[in-house]
Amino acid sequence: MVTVQEVREVALRLPRTTEHLIYDRVKFRVGQIVYVAFSRDETVMGFGFPKEERASLVASQPKVFHLPKATDMRFRWVQAWLAELDHRQMEELVIDAWRMVVPKRVAAAYVAGLPDADPPTSG
């Protein structure tokens, strides 16, 4: 079982990540792009995931993963029940979702253990 706090600890280590409470839902994003979000009751974690791979992910572990509602199928998104998700899976999914929304050089710098290779400019 994974908690929102455990996800928070992983997400907030990732460069450029900010946490927001939007309509009573905890969301993590880079700029304006959300890459992890929770249901209001914090039992489900949604996360960015390649469209072409999501059906096989859900089929591989249907007790853990499920597709978003039909109106959200146009997005690159999958959902997981937190009660069924283990910490290792969560960490991998959060980091992979984050890598989908940051510049490649920022993700490469993180993987290499370097500081943010392309810090955001203020203004």
DSSP file with accessible surface (Angstrom, degrees, kcal/mol):
  #  RESIDUE AA STRUCTURE BP1 BP2  ACC     N-H-->O    O-->H-N    N-H-->O    O-->H-N    TCO  KAPPA ALPHA  PHI   PSI    X-CA   Y-CA   Z-CA
    1    1 A M              0   0  155      0, 0.0     2,-0.3     0, 0.0    82,-0.2   0.000 360.0 360.0 360.0 140.1    0.0    0.0    0.0
    2    2 A V        -     0   0    1     80,-1.9     2,-0.3    84,-0.1    83,-0.1  -0.897 360.0-149.6-118.3 146.1    1.2    3.5   -0.9
    3    3 A T     >  -     0   0   60     -2,-0.3     4,-1.9     1,-0.1     5,-0.2  -0.748  28.3-114.1-111.0 163.0    0.1    6.8    0.7
    4    4 A V  H  > S+     0   0   10     -2,-0.3     4,-3.0     1,-0.2     5,-0.2   0.895 118.0  57.6 -59.5 -38.8   -0.2   10.3   -0.7
    5    5 A Q  H  > S+     0   0   89      1,-0.2     4,-2.2     2,-0.2    -1,-0.2   0.904 104.5  50.4 -61.1 -40.1    2.7   11.3    1.6
    6    6 A E  H  > S+     0   0   59      2,-0.2     4,-1.5     1,-0.2    -1,-0.2   0.908 112.1  47.4 -65.2 -40.3    5.0    8.7    0.1
    7    7 A V  H  X S+     0   0    0     -4,-1.9     4,-3.2     1,-0.2     5,-0.3   0.927 109.5  54.5 -64.9 -43.1    4.2    9.9   -3.4
    8    8 A R  H  X S+     0   0   55     -4,-3.0     4,-2.8     1,-0.2     5,-0.2   0.910 104.8  53.8 -55.5 -44.9    4.7   13.5   -2.2
    9    9 A E  H  < S+     0   0  104     -4,-2.2     4,-0.4     1,-0.2    -1,-0.2   0.882 114.2  41.5 -61.2 -37.5    8.2   12.5   -1.0
   10   10 A V  H >< S+     0   0    2     -4,-1.5     3,-1.0    -3,-0.2     4,-0.5   0.954 116.6  47.1 -72.6 -50.5    9.2   11.1   -4.3
   11   11 A A  H >< S+     0   0    0     -4,-3.2     3,-1.7     1,-0.3     6,-0.2   0.894 106.8  55.2 -62.9 -42.6    7.6   13.8   -6.5
   12   12 A L  T 3< S+     0   0   83     -4,-2.8    -1,-0.3     1,-0.3    -2,-0.1   0.644  99.5  62.5 -73.2  -9.4    9.0   16.8   -4.6
   13   13 A R  T <  S+     0   0  128     -3,-1.0    -1,-0.3    -4,-0.4    -2,-0.2   0.640  86.1  94.2 -79.0 -17.8   12.5   15.4   -5.1
   14   14 A L  S X  S-     0   0    4     -3,-1.7     3,-1.7    -4,-0.5    -4,-0.0  -0.639  89.3-103.2 -83.4 130.7   12.1   15.8   -8.8
   15   15 A P  T 3  S+     0   0   29      0, 0.0     3,-0.1     0, 0.0    -1,-0.1  -0.165 100.0   9.9 -53.4 140.6   13.3   19.1  -10.4
   16   16 A R  T 3  S+     0   0   61      1,-0.2    15,-0.6    -4,-0.1     2,-0.3   0.394  90.9 140.9  73.6  -0.1   10.7   21.6  -11.3
   17   17 A T  E <   -A   30   0A  18     -3,-1.7     2,-0.3    -6,-0.2    -1,-0.2  -0.558  26.7-177.2 -75.9 137.4    7.9   19.8   -9.5
   18   18 A T  E     -A   29   0A  61     11,-2.4    11,-2.4    -2,-0.3     2,-0.4  -0.960  19.2-133.9-129.7 150.1    5.3   21.8   -7.6
   19   19 A E  E     -A   28   0A  66     -2,-0.3     2,-0.3     9,-0.2     9,-0.2  -0.855  25.6-179.5-103.8 140.2    2.4   20.5   -5.6
   20   20 A H  E     -A   27   0A  56      7,-2.8     7,-2.7    -2,-0.4     2,-0.6  -0.982  26.8-142.5-138.1 149.3   -1.1   22.0   -5.9
   21   21 A L  E     +A   26   0A 122     -2,-0.3     2,-0.5     5,-0.2     5,-0.2  -0.955  30.2 174.8-109.9 109.1   -4.5   21.5   -4.4
   22   22 A I  E >   -A   25   0A  46      3,-2.6     3,-1.1    -2,-0.6    -2,-0.1  -0.976  68.9 -17.6-123.4 118.6   -7.1   22.0   -7.1
   23   23 A Y  T 3  S-     0   0  185     -2,-0.5    -1,-0.2     1,-0.3     3,-0.1   0.922 128.4 -53.4  50.7  47.1  -10.8   21.3   -6.5
   24   24 A D  T 3  S+     0   0  122      1,-0.2     2,-0.4    -3,-0.1    -1,-0.3   0.717 115.5 118.3  63.5  23.5   -9.8   19.3   -3.3
   25   25 A R  E <   -A   22   0A  65     -3,-1.1    -3,-2.6    16,-0.1     2,-0.3  -0.982  63.8-130.4-122.9 130.0   -7.4   17.1   -5.3
   26   26 A V  E     +A   21   0A   9     -2,-0.4    12,-2.2    13,-0.3     2,-0.3  -0.616  34.7 178.0 -75.9 130.3   -3.6   16.9   -4.7
   27   27 A K  E     -AB  20  37A  39     -7,-2.7    -7,-2.8    -2,-0.3     2,-0.4  -0.988  21.8-153.0-136.9 145.7   -1.7   17.3   -8.0
   28   28 A F  E     +AB  19  36A   0      8,-3.0     7,-2.5    -2,-0.3     8,-1.6  -0.966  28.4 163.8-116.7 134.5    1.9   17.4   -8.9
   29   29 A R  E     -AB  18  34A  41    -11,-2.4   -11,-2.4    -2,-0.4     2,-0.5  -0.948  39.7-134.0-147.4 164.9    3.0   19.2  -12.0
   30   30 A V  E >  S-AB  17  33A  15      3,-2.2     3,-2.3    -2,-0.3     2,-0.3  -0.995  86.4 -38.0-118.2 118.6    5.8   20.8  -13.9
   31   31 A G  T 3  S-     0   0   50    -15,-0.6   -13,-0.1    -2,-0.5    -2,-0.1  -0.476 127.1 -27.9  61.5-124.3    4.8   24.2  -15.1
   32   32 A Q  T 3  S+     0   0  151     -2,-0.3     2,-0.7    -3,-0.1    -1,-0.3   0.403 116.0 102.9-100.6   2.6    1.1   23.8  -16.1
   33   33 A I  E <   -B   30   0A  93     -3,-2.3    -3,-2.2    68,-0.1     2,-0.4  -0.774  61.5-148.0 -96.7 118.3    1.4   20.1  -16.9
   34   34 A V  E     +B   29   0A  41     -2,-0.7    -5,-0.3    -5,-0.2     3,-0.1  -0.645  22.9 169.8 -80.9 131.7    0.0   17.6  -14.3
   35   35 A Y  E     +     0   0A   1     -7,-2.5    13,-2.0     1,-0.4     2,-0.3   0.579  69.3  26.8-118.3 -14.5    1.9   14.3  -14.2
   36   36 A V  E     +BC  28  47A   0     -8,-1.6    -8,-3.0    11,-0.2    -1,-0.4  -0.984  65.9 166.5-145.2 136.3    0.4   12.8  -11.0
   37   37 A A  E     -BC  27  46A   2      9,-2.3     9,-3.7    -2,-0.3     2,-0.3  -0.987  20.2-141.0-147.3 154.3   -3.0   13.5   -9.4
   38   38 A F  E     - C   0  45A   0    -12,-2.2     7,-0.2    -2,-0.3    -2,-0.0  -0.849  23.8-108.5-116.1 152.4   -5.1   11.9   -6.7
   39   39 A S    >   -     0   0   27      5,-2.3     3,-1.8    -2,-0.3   -13,-0.3  -0.294  41.9-103.8 -66.3 160.9   -8.8   11.3   -6.4
   40   40 A R  T 3  S+     0   0  155      1,-0.3    -1,-0.1   -15,-0.1   -14,-0.0   0.864 125.3  47.9 -57.6 -36.0  -10.6   13.4   -3.8
   41   41 A D  T 3  S-     0   0  109    -16,-0.0    -1,-0.3     1,-0.0   -16,-0.1   0.443 109.9-126.5 -86.3   2.6  -10.7   10.5   -1.4
   42   42 A E  S <  S+     0   0   94     -3,-1.8   -38,-0.2     2,-0.2    -2,-0.1   0.775  79.7 113.4  58.4  33.9   -7.0    9.8   -2.0
   43   43 A T        +     0   0   66      1,-0.2    39,-2.3    39,-0.1    40,-0.5   0.607  69.8  52.4-102.5 -15.6   -7.6    6.1   -2.9
   44   44 A V  E     - D   0  81A  18     37,-0.2    -5,-2.3    38,-0.1     2,-0.5  -0.975  63.6-159.6-127.1 134.8   -6.7    6.4   -6.6
   45   45 A M  E     -CD  38  80A   0     35,-2.8    35,-2.3    -2,-0.4     2,-0.3  -0.967   8.3-161.7-111.7 123.3   -3.5    7.9   -8.2
   46   46 A G  E     +CD  37  79A   2     -9,-3.7    -9,-2.3    -2,-0.5     2,-0.3  -0.797  16.7 175.7 -97.8 147.8   -3.6    9.0  -11.8
   47   47 A F  E     -CD  36  78A   0     31,-2.6    31,-2.0    -2,-0.3   -11,-0.2  -0.996  36.5 -92.2-152.8 151.8   -0.3    9.4  -13.6
   48   48 A G  E     + D   0  77A   9    -13,-2.0    29,-0.3    -2,-0.3    52,-0.1  -0.405  51.1 162.0 -64.2 138.2    1.0   10.2  -17.1
   49   49 A F        -     0   0   22     27,-1.0     5,-0.1    -2,-0.1    48,-0.0  -0.962  46.5 -89.1-159.4 140.4    1.7    7.1  -19.1
   50   50 A P    >>  -     0   0   30      0, 0.0     3,-1.4     0, 0.0     4,-1.0  -0.293  31.8-137.5 -58.0 130.9    2.2    6.4  -22.9
   51   51 A K  H >> S+     0   0   92      1,-0.3     3,-0.7     2,-0.2     4,-0.6   0.882 101.1  56.8 -54.6 -43.2   -1.2    5.8  -24.6
   52   52 A E  H 34 S+     0   0  156      1,-0.2    -1,-0.3     2,-0.1     4,-0.2   0.660 113.3  39.9 -69.7 -12.4    0.2    2.9  -26.7
   53   53 A E  H <> S+     0   0   94     -3,-1.4     4,-1.8     2,-0.1    -1,-0.2   0.522  90.4  86.5-110.1  -8.6    1.3    1.0  -23.6
   54   54 A R  H <X S+     0   0   23     -4,-1.0     4,-2.6    -3,-0.7     5,-0.2   0.877  83.9  55.8 -69.5 -35.6   -1.5    1.6  -21.1
   55   55 A A  H  X S+     0   0   69     -4,-0.6     4,-2.6     1,-0.2    -1,-0.2   0.921 110.0  47.1 -61.8 -40.3   -3.7   -1.3  -22.2
   56   56 A S  H  > S+     0   0   78      2,-0.2     4,-2.0    -4,-0.2    -1,-0.2   0.870 110.6  52.6 -70.8 -33.5   -0.9   -3.8  -21.6
   57   57 A L  H  X S+     0   0   27     -4,-1.8     4,-1.3     2,-0.2     8,-0.2   0.958 112.5  44.4 -62.9 -48.5   -0.2   -2.3  -18.2
   58   58 A V  H  < S+     0   0   26     -4,-2.6     3,-0.4     1,-0.2     7,-0.3   0.928 114.0  50.0 -62.9 -42.5   -3.8   -2.6  -17.2
   59   59 A A  H  < S+     0   0   77     -4,-2.6    -1,-0.2    -5,-0.2    -2,-0.2   0.848 106.5  56.5 -65.6 -31.8   -4.0   -6.1  -18.6
   60   60 A S  H  < S+     0   0   76     -4,-2.0    -1,-0.2     1,-0.2    -2,-0.2   0.811 128.9  10.6 -71.5 -30.9   -0.8   -7.1  -16.7
   61   61 A Q    >X  +     0   0   73     -4,-1.3     4,-2.6    -3,-0.4     3,-2.0  -0.478  67.3 167.5-147.0  71.1   -2.2   -6.2  -13.3
   62   62 A P  T 34 S+     0   0   84      0, 0.0    -3,-0.1     0, 0.0    -2,-0.1   0.706  78.2  60.9 -65.6 -16.4   -5.9   -5.4  -13.4
   63   63 A K  T 34 S+     0   0  168      1,-0.1    18,-0.1    21,-0.1    21,-0.1   0.663 116.9  31.4 -80.8 -14.8   -6.2   -5.4   -9.6
   64   64 A V  T <4 S+     0   0   12     -3,-2.0    17,-2.3    -6,-0.2     2,-0.3   0.805 119.2  43.9-104.3 -47.6   -3.7   -2.5   -9.5
   65   65 A F  E  <  +E   80   0A   3     -4,-2.6     2,-0.3    -7,-0.3    15,-0.2  -0.750  54.6 170.1-110.5 150.8   -4.3   -0.5  -12.6
   66   66 A H  E     -E   79   0A  35     13,-2.7    13,-2.7    -2,-0.3    -3,-0.0  -0.980  34.5-103.0-151.0 158.9   -7.3    0.8  -14.5
   67   67 A L        -     0   0   67     -2,-0.3    11,-0.1    11,-0.2     3,-0.1  -0.449  41.7-105.2 -78.1 155.3   -8.0    3.1  -17.4
   68   68 A P        -     0   0    7      0, 0.0    -1,-0.1     0, 0.0     5,-0.1  -0.206  54.4 -69.7 -69.8 172.2   -9.4    6.6  -16.7
   69   69 A K    >   -     0   0  138      1,-0.1     3,-2.2     3,-0.1     4,-0.4  -0.181  55.2-100.0 -60.7 158.5  -13.1    7.4  -17.4
   70   70 A A  G >  S+     0   0   88      1,-0.3     3,-1.4     2,-0.2     4,-0.2   0.831 121.2  57.9 -53.8 -38.2  -14.0    7.5  -21.1
   71   71 A T  G 3  S+     0   0   89      1,-0.3     3,-0.3     2,-0.1    -1,-0.3   0.701 108.1  48.5 -69.4 -15.5  -13.9   11.3  -21.4
   72   72 A D  G X  S+     0   0   46     -3,-2.2     3,-1.6     1,-0.2    -1,-0.3   0.354  79.3  99.1-103.7   5.9  -10.3   11.2  -20.3
   73   73 A M  T <  S+     0   0   60     -3,-1.4    -1,-0.2    -4,-0.4     4,-0.2   0.719  71.1  69.2 -67.1 -17.1   -9.1    8.5  -22.6
   74   74 A R  T 3  S+     0   0  163     -3,-0.3    -1,-0.3    -4,-0.2     2,-0.2   0.717  90.5  78.6 -73.1 -16.9   -7.7   11.1  -25.0
   75   75 A F  S <  S-     0   0   91     -3,-1.6     2,-1.6     1,-0.1    -3,-0.0  -0.534  94.7-110.0 -88.8 159.3   -5.0   11.9  -22.4
   76   76 A R  S    S+     0   0  130     -2,-0.2   -27,-1.0     2,-0.0     2,-0.3  -0.669  74.7 130.0 -85.4  86.8   -1.8    9.9  -21.8
   77   77 A W  E     +D   48   0A  39     -2,-1.6     2,-0.3   -29,-0.3   -29,-0.2  -0.998  35.3 177.4-149.9 142.0   -3.1    8.7  -18.4
   78   78 A V  E     -D   47   0A   0    -31,-2.0   -31,-2.6    -2,-0.3     2,-0.3  -0.945  19.6-140.6-137.7 159.9   -3.6    5.6  -16.3
   79   79 A Q  E     -DE  46  66A  39    -13,-2.7   -13,-2.7    -2,-0.3     2,-0.4  -0.915  10.7-165.8-125.6 152.7   -4.9    5.1  -12.8
   80   80 A A  E     -DE  45  65A   0    -35,-2.3   -35,-2.8    -2,-0.3     2,-0.6  -0.992  25.9-120.9-136.4 143.0   -3.8    2.9   -9.9
   81   81 A W  E >>  -D   44   0A  99    -17,-2.3     3,-1.4    -2,-0.4     4,-1.0  -0.731  21.6-145.9 -79.3 122.8   -5.5    1.9   -6.6
   82   82 A L  G >4 S+     0   0    5    -39,-2.3   -80,-1.9    -2,-0.6     3,-0.5   0.854  95.8  62.1 -60.8 -34.1   -3.1    3.1   -3.9
   83   83 A A  G 34 S+     0   0   59    -40,-0.5    -1,-0.3     1,-0.2   -39,-0.1   0.760 111.3  38.7 -64.4 -22.9   -4.1    0.1   -1.7
   84   84 A E  G <4 S+     0   0  107     -3,-1.4     2,-0.3   -20,-0.2    -1,-0.2   0.543  96.8  95.2-102.7 -11.5   -2.8   -2.3   -4.3
   85   85 A L    <<  -     0   0    1     -4,-1.0     2,-0.2    -3,-0.5    -5,-0.0  -0.624  63.9-143.1 -86.8 137.4    0.3   -0.4   -5.4
   86   86 A D     >  -     0   0   66     -2,-0.3     4,-2.5     1,-0.1     5,-0.2  -0.629  24.1-111.5 -97.3 163.0    3.7   -1.1   -3.9
   87   87 A H  H  > S+     0   0   77     -2,-0.2     4,-2.7     1,-0.2     5,-0.2   0.885 114.7  52.1 -61.4 -42.5    6.3    1.5   -3.2
   88   88 A R  H  > S+     0   0  156      1,-0.2     4,-2.1     2,-0.2    -1,-0.2   0.939 111.9  46.5 -61.4 -46.9    8.8    0.4   -5.9
   89   89 A Q  H  > S+     0   0   17      1,-0.2     4,-2.7     2,-0.2     5,-0.2   0.928 112.3  51.5 -59.5 -46.2    6.1    0.5   -8.6
   90   90 A M  H  X S+     0   0    0     -4,-2.5     4,-2.8     1,-0.2     5,-0.3   0.936 109.1  49.1 -58.6 -48.0    4.9    3.9   -7.4
   91   91 A E  H  X S+     0   0   59     -4,-2.7     4,-2.4     1,-0.2     5,-0.2   0.936 113.1  47.2 -60.5 -44.1    8.4    5.4   -7.5
   92   92 A E  H  X S+     0   0  103     -4,-2.1     4,-2.5    -5,-0.2    -1,-0.2   0.925 113.9  47.4 -63.0 -43.9    9.0    4.1  -11.0
   93   93 A L  H  X S+     0   0   11     -4,-2.7     4,-2.4     2,-0.2    -2,-0.2   0.907 112.4  48.9 -66.3 -40.9    5.6    5.3  -12.3
   94   94 A V  H  X S+     0   0    0     -4,-2.8     4,-2.5    -5,-0.2    -2,-0.2   0.943 113.8  45.8 -65.2 -46.4    6.0    8.8  -10.7
   95   95 A I  H  X S+     0   0   30     -4,-2.4     4,-2.6    -5,-0.3    -2,-0.2   0.929 113.7  49.1 -64.5 -42.2    9.5    9.3  -12.1
   96   96 A D  H  X S+     0   0   63     -4,-2.5     4,-1.1    -5,-0.2    -1,-0.2   0.906 111.3  49.6 -64.3 -39.2    8.5    8.0  -15.6
   97   97 A A  H  X S+     0   0    0     -4,-2.4     4,-0.5    -5,-0.2     3,-0.5   0.918 111.4  49.6 -64.7 -42.5    5.4   10.3  -15.6
   98   98 A W  H >X S+     0   0    0     -4,-2.5     3,-1.8     1,-0.2     4,-1.0   0.922 105.5  57.1 -60.9 -42.6    7.7   13.3  -14.6
   99   99 A R  H 3< S+     0   0  121     -4,-2.6    -1,-0.2     1,-0.3    -2,-0.2   0.789  98.9  61.8 -61.9 -25.0   10.2   12.4  -17.4
  100  100 A M  H 3< S+     0   0   53     -4,-1.1    -1,-0.3    -3,-0.5    -2,-0.2   0.718 110.5  38.4 -71.2 -20.3    7.3   12.7  -19.9
  101  101 A V  H << S+     0   0   29     -3,-1.8    -2,-0.2    -4,-0.5    -1,-0.2   0.505 102.4  73.8-114.2  -6.2    6.8   16.4  -19.0
  102  102 A V  S  < S-     0   0   13     -4,-1.0     5,-0.0    -3,-0.2   -86,-0.0  -0.738  93.5 -86.9-104.0 158.7   10.3   17.8  -18.5
  103  103 A P    >>  -     0   0   42      0, 0.0     4,-2.0     0, 0.0     3,-0.9  -0.302  40.7-116.1 -57.6 146.6   12.9   18.6  -21.1
  104  104 A K  H 3> S+     0   0  188      1,-0.3     4,-2.7     2,-0.2     5,-0.2   0.854 115.0  56.0 -56.1 -36.8   15.0   15.6  -22.0
  105  105 A R  H 3> S+     0   0  143      2,-0.2     4,-2.1     1,-0.2    -1,-0.3   0.851 106.1  51.1 -68.3 -30.6   18.2   17.3  -20.7
  106  106 A V  H <> S+     0   0    1     -3,-0.9     4,-2.2     2,-0.2    -2,-0.2   0.932 112.3  45.8 -70.0 -44.3   16.5   17.8  -17.3
  107  107 A A  H  X S+     0   0    5     -4,-2.0     4,-2.6     2,-0.2    -2,-0.2   0.921 113.1  50.1 -63.7 -42.5   15.5   14.2  -17.0
  108  108 A A  H  X S+     0   0   58     -4,-2.7     4,-2.2     1,-0.2    -1,-0.2   0.900 109.8  50.7 -63.7 -40.3   19.0   13.1  -18.2
  109  109 A A  H  <>S+     0   0    6     -4,-2.1     5,-3.2     2,-0.2     4,-0.4   0.912 110.7  49.6 -63.8 -40.6   20.6   15.3  -15.6
  110  110 A Y  H ><5S+     0   0   62     -4,-2.2     3,-1.4     3,-0.2    -2,-0.2   0.945 111.2  48.1 -63.3 -47.4   18.4   13.9  -12.8
  111  111 A V  H 3<5S+     0   0   92     -4,-2.6    -1,-0.2     1,-0.3    -2,-0.2   0.886 112.3  50.1 -61.7 -36.4   19.2   10.3  -13.8
  112  112 A A  T 3<5S-     0   0   68     -4,-2.2    -1,-0.3    -5,-0.2    -2,-0.2   0.504 117.6-114.4 -80.0  -5.1   22.9   11.2  -13.9
  113  113 A G  T < 5S+     0   0   67     -3,-1.4    -3,-0.2    -4,-0.4    -2,-0.1   0.707  71.3 135.4  79.9  20.5   22.6   12.7  -10.4
  114  114 A L      < -     0   0  108     -5,-3.2    -1,-0.3    -6,-0.2     3,-0.2  -0.613  61.6 -94.1 -97.3 160.5   23.4   16.2  -11.7
  115  115 A P        -     0   0  110      0, 0.0    -1,-0.1     0, 0.0    -3,-0.1  -0.232  70.0 -59.6 -63.8 164.2   21.7   19.5  -10.8
  116  116 A D        -     0   0   44      1,-0.2   -10,-0.1    -7,-0.1    -9,-0.1  -0.197  49.5-153.1 -47.4 119.1   18.9   20.7  -13.1
  117  117 A A  S    S+     0   0   56      1,-0.3    -1,-0.2   -12,-0.2   -11,-0.1   0.671  86.9  29.6 -74.7 -17.0   20.5   21.1  -16.5
  118  118 A D  S    S-     0   0   53    -15,-0.1    -1,-0.3     3,-0.0   -12,-0.1  -0.592  81.2-161.2-144.3  74.4   18.1   23.8  -17.6
  119  119 A P        -     0   0   82      0, 0.0   -13,-0.0     0, 0.0     2,-0.0  -0.252  30.6-101.8 -62.1 146.6   16.8   25.8  -14.7
  120  120 A P        -     0   0   93      0, 0.0     2,-0.3     0, 0.0  -104,-0.0  -0.345  33.9-124.8 -66.0 148.8   13.6   27.7  -15.4
  121  121 A T        -     0   0  139     -3,-0.1     2,-0.3     2,-0.0    -3,-0.0  -0.705  19.3-130.2 -93.2 147.2   13.9   31.4  -16.0
  122  122 A S              0   0  121     -2,-0.3    -1,-0.0     1,-0.1     0, 0.0  -0.640 360.0 360.0 -91.1 153.3   12.0   33.9  -14.0
  123  123 A G              0   0  128     -2,-0.3    -1,-0.1     0, 0.0    -2,-0.0   0.138 360.0 360.0 146.3 360.0   10.0   36.6  -15.5
